[in-house]
Amino acid sequence: MLITDVVTPALVLDLARTQRNAAAMVAAVGGRAAIRTHGKALKSSALARYLGLKHVCAQTVVEAECMVRGGCTDVLLTNQLVGKDKLHRLALLAATPSLRLGVLVDSRCQIEALSAAAETRGVEIDAYVEVDAGQNRCGVSAPEAALALASAISASGRLRFGGLHCYHGGIQHNSNHCCVEVDRSASLPEAPLDRRSYLFMDDGGDLR
C-alpha cells in the first residue's frame, strides 16, 4: 500500500514510534502520578482506546462526549461551562454508567448552575477549582477565594470537590525542563505502508 492510496482526510501513525513515545511518557512520570492525556491532542477516541487511555481531558462537551463514546471512563472537562444547553448535555453525559466526569469552576454562579443541572438528572459531577497560574486568563488568584469555592462545591449536594486545577500554556513546552525525548516523526510515515505496522483512522475516528 502506498501513501497515495490512503483516502483523506486520515490520520496515519507509525505504530512502533507511537508506542515508543507512549512508553517514554509513562516512564517520565515513573509512577509518581497518573497520566491524563488531553483529547484535543489525540483528536480521536479510537487512538485513546488503542493506547489504553481511560483517563483523558476534554476542552468542550462535544470532545467529552466523543471520548466517552470511545470507551474512556474518566473525563475531565478542562474548561468552565456557561449556558443551559452545555450544562444540560454535561449532566446527560454524567449519567453514563461507570463514568467519572469532572469540570472546572472559578465562580460561585458556575457552581450553582452546575449543581442545578446535575440535580435535574440525579447525577454527581466532580468540580475542580481553577487557579490562575499567572496568565490572567481564568481561575482565582487568592487562596481564600479557592477555599471559598471548594467549600461551596462540598455544600452543593450534587457536586464533589475534585481538587485544584491550574495551567500555564506559556511554560508547557519549555525545552529547558523537558524530560521526555519523543520521536516526532511518528506521524510522518514513508511509503510504502504496511497495514500491520500502521494505524489507520478516518475523519470520524474509526479504525481502518
C-alpha positions in Angstrom: 0.0 0.0 0.0 1.4 3.4 -1.0 0.8 6.7 0.8 -1.1 7.9 -2.3 -3.6 5.1 -1.7 -4.8 6.5 1.6 -8.2 8.1 1.4 -8.0 11.5 3.0 -8.7 13.0 5.5 -7.0 10.3 7.5 -4.6 10.0 10.4 -1.7 7.6 9.7 0.6 6.7 12.6 3.7 4.6 12.7 2.7 2.1 15.5 6.3 1.3 16.6 7.1 5.0 17.1 3.7 5.8 18.6 4.1 3.0 21.2 7.7 4.2 21.9 6.5 7.7 22.5 3.7 6.5 24.8 6.2 4.3 26.8 8.5 7.3 27.1 5.7 9.4 28.5 4.8 6.7 31.1 8.5 6.3 32.1 8.9 10.0 32.6 6.1 10.0 35.2 7.7 7.0 36.8 4.6 6.0 38.8 4.6 9.3 40.7 1.4 10.5 39.1 -1.4 9.4 36.8 -1.3 10.5 33.2 -4.4 12.2 31.8 -3.9 12.9 28.1 -5.8 15.7 26.5 -8.4 14.8 23.9 -7.6 17.9 21.9 -4.2 16.4 21.3 -5.4 13.0 20.4 -8.4 14.2 18.3 -9.6 10.6 18.3 -11.3 8.3 20.8 -10.0 5.3 18.7 -6.4 6.4 19.3 -7.1 6.8 23.0 -8.6 3.3 23.0 -5.7 1.9 21.1 -3.2 3.4 23.6 -5.3 2.1 26.5 -6.1 5.5 27.8 -9.1 5.6 30.2 -8.4 8.9 31.8 -8.4 11.9 29.5 -9.1 15.6 29.3 -11.6 17.4 27.0 -11.9 21.0 26.1 -15.5 21.0 25.1 -18.7 19.0 25.9 -18.5 17.6 22.3 -15.0 16.3 22.9 -16.0 14.8 26.2 -19.0 13.0 24.5 -16.7 11.6 21.8 -14.2 10.3 24.3 -16.9 8.6 26.4 -18.4 7.0 23.3 -14.9 5.7 22.5 -14.6 4.0 25.9 -12.9 6.5 28.2 -14.3 6.1 31.7 -12.8 9.2 33.4 -13.0 12.5 31.6 -12.1 15.9 33.0 -13.5 18.9 31.0 -10.7 21.5 31.5 -12.9 24.5 30.9 -15.7 26.4 32.6 -19.1 25.9 31.2 -21.6 28.7 30.6 -25.1 28.2 29.2 -28.0 25.9 30.0 -27.5 23.8 26.8 -23.9 22.9 27.6 -24.7 22.2 31.3 -27.7 20.0 30.3 -25.6 18.0 27.9 -22.9 17.6 30.6 -25.5 16.3 33.0 -26.8 13.8 30.5 -23.2 12.6 29.9 -22.7 12.2 33.6 -25.5 9.7 33.6 -23.3 7.3 31.6 -22.8 4.1 33.6 -19.3 3.7 35.2 -18.2 7.2 34.1 -16.5 9.7 36.3 -16.9 13.2 34.9 -15.3 16.4 36.1 -15.3 20.1 35.1 -13.6 23.3 36.2 -15.2 26.2 38.0 -13.9 29.6 39.1 -17.0 31.3 40.4 -19.9 30.6 42.7 -22.5 31.2 40.0 -20.9 28.4 37.9 -21.2 26.0 40.9 -24.8 26.9 41.4 -25.7 26.4 37.7 -23.7 23.1 37.5 -25.3 21.7 40.7 -28.8 22.6 39.4 -28.1 20.8 36.1 -26.8 17.7 38.0 -29.8 17.8 40.2 -32.2 17.6 37.2 -30.6 14.3 36.1 -29.9 12.9 39.6 -26.1 12.6 38.9 -22.9 13.6 40.6 -20.1 15.6 38.9 -16.6 16.3 40.1 -15.8 20.1 40.3 -12.3 21.3 40.3 -11.4 24.9 41.4 -9.4 26.6 38.6 -6.4 28.5 39.9 -4.8 31.4 38.0 -1.3 30.3 37.2 -0.2 33.7 36.0 -1.8 34.0 32.6 -4.7 36.1 33.9 -7.0 34.1 31.7 -9.2 32.3 34.1 -9.2 31.0 37.6 -9.0 32.6 41.1 -5.7 34.0 42.4 -6.3 34.3 46.2 -6.1 31.2 48.4 -9.1 32.4 50.3 -11.2 32.5 47.1 -10.1 29.0 46.2 -11.1 27.8 49.7 -14.5 29.5 49.4 -15.2 27.8 46.1 -14.1 24.4 47.4 -16.4 24.9 50.4 -19.3 25.8 48.1 -18.7 22.7 46.0 -18.8 20.5 49.0 -22.0 22.1 50.3 -23.8 21.9 46.9 -25.2 18.4 47.2 -24.6 17.1 43.7 -21.0 18.1 43.2 -17.8 16.5 44.5 -14.7 18.6 45.2 -12.2 17.1 42.8 -9.2 19.3 43.7 -7.4 22.2 42.2 -6.5 22.8 38.6 -4.0 25.2 37.0 -2.5 25.5 33.6 0.1 27.9 32.1 0.5 27.4 28.3 3.5 29.6 28.1 5.7 27.2 30.1 4.2 23.9 28.9 6.7 23.3 26.1 9.8 24.9 27.8 12.6 22.8 26.3 14.9 23.6 29.3 12.7 21.5 31.5 11.7 18.8 29.0 12.3 15.3 30.5 10.9 13.2 27.6 12.5 12.6 24.3 9.9 11.7 21.7 10.1 10.6 18.1 8.4 13.5 16.3 8.3 11.5 13.1 5.6 9.1 14.4 3.0 10.8 12.2 5.2 11.1 9.1 5.4 7.6 7.6 7.3 6.8 4.4 5.8 4.9 1.5 5.1 2.0 1.0 2.8 1.4 4.0 2.2 -1.9 5.7 -1.2 -2.2 7.4 0.3 -4.4 10.0 2.7 -1.6 11.1 0.4 1.4 10.8 -2.8 2.5 12.5 -5.3 4.0 10.0 -8.2 6.2 11.2 -10.7 8.0 9.1 -12.0 11.5 9.9 -14.7 10.0 12.1 -12.1 8.5 14.4 -12.8 4.9 13.4 -10.1 2.3 13.0 -9.5 1.1 9.5 
